[in-house]
Amino acid sequence: MQLVVLSSGMLSVLFRVPALFILLNLLTAPLRLAAQSSDAYLTRIPDPKRLGETYVSNPDGILAAATVAELNTTLRALDQSGRAHIDVVVAQSIGEAVPKTAATALFNRWKIGDPTKNNGLLMLLVMDQRRVEFETGYGLEADVPDVVCYRIQQRYMVPALRAGQPDEAVRQGVAALIRQLGTGSFEEEAASGVTLGLTEDTAEAGSTDAELYPEAPTSSPLLPVFGTLLIGLAALVLYSTLWYRTTQGHPHREALALVILLPFGLILLAFFSTGGLNGWLLLVVAYLLPGAYLWAYFRRVGRTLIQQYAGRSRHAQYTYLRQAHHGLGFAPYVFPLPLVWYWARHQQQLQALRETPYSCPSCSRPMRRLGEDEEDAFLQAGEQVEEKLRSVDHDVWHCDACQHTLKLNYPDPGTEAQPCPACHYRTLLDAGRQVVTHATYEAGGWGWDMTRCRHCGHEQKTRFTTPRLTRSSSGGSSFSSGSSSSSGGSWSSSSGGSSGGGGAGSSW
């Protein structure tokens, strides 16, 4: 726990004044005691490598002696094979410490696993918090990913723990882990020929895992969690894109972002469930709901066009439709039915609004739209710059009979150019960053973010600041070499691994 940092001068004053020093100790004593009590389990729970148990730490005698002996025999063979080193800890209490934090601390304190393979795994059961935690080393994260740890706990350990059978829970959990390491699947059917995880007596008797653990549930027909995660991430991208593209200019745009939370919450529920979410339900949540939302959005755009733009010019109708559909060109590919038909009709509507000849307001004859080369003679210099930047596309309609001209501008909804406050053309673009003062270790830096008009040269500056530089500490995170690694008489063939932060936890 970090306390108030005092300068060397202030400390010298405190040491010279005994009364203040004593008072400071009295005030900080509860904090020191709390910090010590929170990690007291680190010294109370013995390292299995320093005991005759070797792989099982059972300080409170929760596991039966026969279970401890059986587990040590099984885990010793696994360790000596070089595949993995698994330690099991069953403690009545770790005080107020968080089980996940305790698992990581014990793992790194005991340095479980081979130092080159990092193939350690710690199984921690905290009885008073009704919590089981798996902590894995870097070398096992691919073989025993977090979701597999969680499913092993839920399927093989939590039911037994709820029934008050910690011995059975640990046996089944270890057996499932060994099946996962040996065959790539923790399912009992995939390991019918694997005898690791069973005692020698049961292996010789020909007992199978199904006979030893008949109550273990069968595999679920639900969608695999890894596939659920991928679909969930794709759905999140889809929902976010639809929200961003369909709420431009909406007065309650931020509030509408909450709509994403409900369906995506169901997808998260599927990811953290034991077997995943039913495939049909996931299809509805991740695909049909956004498709229905997009179809409803397009219908609302059509009603707005009829109700609010019916009496307005073709130019205004075209501008509204183009803005409302901007960034949604992927829709007919993701939702081909019925958006392929809708999008083709939309493109035809835009073409008709823009390319149908206008009648000359002077002589009522049809006007002709000039080509790119011809229209430059009728465009001002700023408008020609807009054309080059593609921020605005200009159409010039010309009447050959009376020489009347009509100019219409069509801004690009996706342009980065902004209207210039000086000349009012959409020609203001980013001009880079100008650093005035570089950051140092003593002070931060600052400078200007520049924008410049490509037509009139008008510049705008926005001040930015940068934090001061920091010096990286060396050697501060290295582990001490004098940890409780291994004793001279230890059976363990591996010691020196470090936690990769992976694993999972379950409550019962």
N, C-alpha and C positions, 0 to 999 in steps of 0.2 A: 504494500500500500504506500503510495507516495505522499509524504507530508510536506509541510511548508518548507521551501528552500531558503536557508539563511546565509547571508554573506559571511565571509571569514571574520570581518570586523564585528558583526553582531554576535557571532559565536564566542569571540574572545571576551566580549562584555559579559555574556551569560556565564562563562566559566569563572570570571572574576567575582561574580555576585552569586554566592551559594544559594541564597533564597530563591532567586529567579530560576536557577538551574534545577533546584528541587521541584519548584512549581511546574516547570516544563516537563519534567519526568512524570509527575503525577498526572498531568493533563494527557500525556501521550501514552500512559501505561495501558488504558483500556484498548487503544488502537493496536498496540503491539501484541497484547494478549489475544485480541480477535484475529490478527494476522497469523499468529502462531497456531491458534486452535484450528484455523481453517485448513491448514496443511499438515495437521498432526498425523493424518493417515499415512503420509509419506514415510514416516519412521515406524508407525505402529504396524503397518502391513508389511510382512517380511518378503524379501525377494526370494522367489522359489529356488533360484540357483544357489542360495546360501543355506538351503534346507535339504533334508533327505528327500523331500517331496519332489524337488527338481523342477516341476512344471506347474504345480498347483499350490497356490497360497490360500490356506484355509484357516486364518487366524482365529476365527470364532467357532470353529468346529461345526459349521453348518452342514458340510458334506460328510457323509459316512466314510469311515476309514477304508472300506472296501472300494468305494467309488474313487477315492483319491488314488489308491494303488492302481486301479484299472486305468484311470486317465493317464497316470504317469507312465505306465507301460506303453500305452498307445501313442502318447505324444513324444516319448523318447524315440520310438521307431521312426516317427515322422521327422523329427529333428535330425536324427542321424542319417536319414536318407538325403538330407540337404534340400528337401522341397520347401519346408517352412518350419518355423519355430513358434509354437502357440503356448502362451501362458494363460492360466485360468486363475482368477481371483474371485473369491466369494467372501464378502465382508458384511457384517451386520449393519455397520454405519460408517460413514466418512464425515460425520459432522454436518456442517452447512455447505460443504463443498459441492460443486456441480459434478455429477458423474462423468460427463464428457471431459471436463477439465481434469478430473482425477485420472481418467484413463490415459489422457495424453501425458500427464505428468509422470505417472508410474511407468509408462512405456519408455519415455526418454530417460528416466532415472535408472531403470534397470537395463536399458539398451538392449531391447529384445530383438533377436534376429542376427543374422550374419552381417558384418559391417560392409561387405561388398555387395551382397544380394539385397539387403534390407527386406528380408522375407519374414519379418516378425508380425505376430498378431496377438493382441491382448483381449481376452474375454473377461469383463468385469461385471459382477452382480452385486448391487447394493440393496440389501433386503429391506431396510427401513424406508428407503425412497422408492422401492418397488420398480427398479430400473436396471436394465441390462444394456451394456455398451460394448461395441466392438471397436478396437483401434487397430489400424493396419499400417504397415510400413510401405514405403514407396514401391518396393519390389512386388508387393501383392495386390496393388490397387487394380491392375488389369485382370488378374485371376479372380479376385474377390472384390468386385466393385461395391460401392456403397449400397446400391439397391439390392444386391444379392445378400449382403449382411442383414439388411432390414427384413427381407423375406424369410431368411433362415430363422431369425428371431421370432417373427410372427407365426411361422408355420410350425416350428419344432420346439420352441422354448416357452413362449408366452402361455400357451394352454397348460403346460405342465406346471409353470410357476403359479398360475392362478389356482391350480388344484393343490398347491402346497407341496410340490414335489421338485425341489431344487436339484436333487441328484439326477432325476430323469431329464430335467431341462438341460443340464450341462452335458450329460451323455449324448442326448440327441443333437444339441448344438455342435458339439465337437465332431460327431459322426457326419453331420451335414457339411461342415467345413472341409473335412477330409475327402468326402465325395466330390465336392466342388474342386478341390485341388487336384484330385486324381483323375477325374473324368471331364471336368469343365461344366458339370451340372450337379446341383445338390439334390436333385430328385432321386429317390431311392431306386426307381426302376432303372436309371442310367448307371447305377453302381452295383448291380446284382452280383457281379463277379469280383468286387473289390472287398477285401477283408480288413483294410485299414479302418481303425475306429472300433473294432470289435476286440474283445479279449481273445487270448489264444484258445481258451476253453470253448467259447461260443463258435469260433471259427472252425475248430475241429469238429464240433457237433453239426456243422452245416447250417447253422441258423442264419437267416437273412435279416436285413434291416427291417423288412416288412413284418417279420415275425417278432422281432424285438420291440418294434414301435407300431403296433397295429392301429393305434388311434391317430397316427399322423395323417393329415388330410391329403387327398389326392390332388393332382395338379388341376389348376383352374382353366377353363376354356376362354378366359378373358384375354384381352389384347396384351402382349408383353409390355412391360413398363418402359423399356428402352424405346420401343416404337411409339408408345404413348407420349413420351417426352419429345421426340422429334416432331410428331404431329402437333403437340401443344405449342412448341416453339414456332412452327410454321403458322399456326392459327393466331398466335400473338402478333406476329409480323403482319398478317392479313388484317386483323382487327385494328391494329394501330394505323396501318395505311389507310383503311377506310375511314377511320375517325379523322385523321389529318386531312384527307382530301375532301370529305363531304361536310366538314364543319367550318370551312373557310368563311370568315366574316359572320359566323353565327354568334348572337349575343350571349349565349350560354355554352360556349364551346368547351370551356374547362369542365363544366358540370357534366357534359355529355361523355367526357372521358371515363366517368364512372361506369358507363354501360359496358365497358370492356371487362370490368372486374367480375361480373357475374358469370359469364360463360368461361372466362379464363380461370376463374376459381374452381369450376368443375373439372377443368383439365388438370389443374394442380392437385385436386383431390384424387384424380386418377393416377397421377405420378406417385403420390405418396401412399396409395393403397397397396395392399399385399399382392393383388393380382392384376391391377390395371382396371381400366374402365371398359365396360361392354362396348364392343366395336361399333354397334349401331348407334348407341348413344353418343359416342365420340364423333361419329360421322355427322350427327345432327348438330352437335355443339360447335365443331371445328369447321364445318363446311356449309351445311344447309342454313344455319342461322345467319352467317354473314351474307350468303347469297340472297336470302329473303330480305335482309336489311338493305342490300344494294338495290334490289328490285323496287322496294318501297321508296327508296331515295329517288330513283329515276322517275317513278310515278309522281312524286311530289314536285320534281322539277317540271314535268309536263303540265301539272295543274297550275303551277306558278306562271308558266309561260302563257297559258290561256287566260288566267285571271288578271295578271298584272301587266303583261306585255302585249296583249292582243291589239291594243290601239296605238302601240308605239312603232317606231321605224324598224325596218329590217335590220339595220345596223345595230340597234339596241338589242333586238332579239338574238342576233348572231353573237354579240358580245356576251350576253347572259348565258347562252347555251354553252359557249366555248369555255367560259370560266367554271360553270357548274360541272362540266365533264373533264376538266383538266386533271391529269394524273391518273385517270381511271381507264387508260387504254388497255391495261392488262385484263380488265373484267371479262371481255368475251372469251379470253383464253382460259381463265380460271373457272368461269361459270358459262360454258358454251350454250346451255339451254336455260332460258330463251334469249340470252344477251347477244348471241351472234346476230339474230334477226334484229334486235333492238339497236345494236351498234351500227349495223349497215343502214338502217333507217335514219339514225341520227346523223351519219355522215352525209347522206343524201339531203337531209334537211339543211345542214350547214352549207352545202354546196349551192342549194337553191337560194338561200337567203343572201349569199354573197355574190353569186355569179349571174343571177337573173338580171337582164338589162333594166336599167332605170329609164323612166320616161323623162325627157327634158322638161324642166319646169317652165321654160320659155316658149318652146314650140311644140311640146308634147311628142316629139319624135323619139324613137329609141336611141339611147346613148351607147357609146362604145367604150369598153374598158381598155385603157392603154396598156401596152406592154412595159416591161421593166425599163427598157431603154427610152421609151417615149415619155414616161411619166416623170423622169428626172427634170425635164424642162419646166414642169409645173410645181415641183417641190422646192421648199425653201431649204437653205443650207442645213439647218438643224434637223429637218425631216429626212434629208439624205443621210445624215449621220445615224439617225435612228434606224434607217433601212440597213446600213452597213453593220450596225451592232445587233440587228435582228431583234431589237426590243419592241419596235412597232413596224407593222407592215402597212403601207399606204396604197390604197386603190384610187386611181384617178379615172373618172368617167368623163368622156368628152362627146359633145354633140357636134358632129361634122356639119350640120346645117346652119346652126346659129353660133357656133364656137363657145357654147356655154360649157363650163367644167364643174365637176362635183368631186371633192376630195373626201375620202373616208379613211379613218385610221383604225387599225386593228392591233391593239397591244397584245404582246405575247404574255400569257399568264405565268409562264415559267421563267421570265427574264430576271436577271439579277440587277439590271439597270433601274435606277430610281429617277423620278423627275428632279431636274436641277432647279434649285430655288432661284437661280438668277435668270436663266433663259427659258425655264419651264419645259424643256424637251426631256424625254426619258433617256438621258445620256450620262447620268451620274453613276460612276462605277468605282469599285475599290481600287485604290492606288498604292496599297501596301502599307507597311508599318515603318515609322521613323523612330528609332531609339535615340532619345536625348541623353539619358544617363543610364549606363549599364549597372545592373545589380552587383553588389559586392558582398563580402562576408559581414560587413558592418552596416550596410544600408541597402534598401531596395532600389530598384530603378524605375524609370518612367519614360514615356514617349507619346507619340501621336499615331492613332489609326487614321489614315488618309483616304479621302474620296475625292475624285476629280472629274469634272464634266469634260467629256470628250468633244464637246462642241465649243463652249465658250471658255473653258479652262478654269472655271470656278472651283475652288478647293474648300473642303470642310475638314476640320480636325476634331478628333475625339481623344481626350487624354486617357491613357491606360497606365497601370502600375504593375510592377513585377516584384515578387518577394525577394528578400535578401538570400544570398547563397548560404547553404549549410554544409558543414564539414561532416563527412561520413566517418563514424567511429570504426576502428579496426579491431578485430578480435573480441568485440564485446559479446558476440553471440555464440562463441565457441563453447563446446561442452567441456566440462572438467574431465580429466582422464581418470580421476580417482573416484569412480562411482562403484556402486555395488554390482559389479559385473559378474565375476565368477570366482568361485573358491577352488582350492586345489582338488577337492574331492568331488566336484560337480560332474554330473553326467552330461551336462549340456555341451553340445559341440558348436554352439554359436552364441556370440555375445558381442555387441557393438553396434546394433542397428538403431535407427531413429524413426520416429513416427512420421508418416507422410500426411497426417491429418485426415486420412480417410476413415471410413467405418460408418456405423449407424447406431442408433439407440432406440429402445422400445420400453414402454411402461406396461405394467400388468396390474 
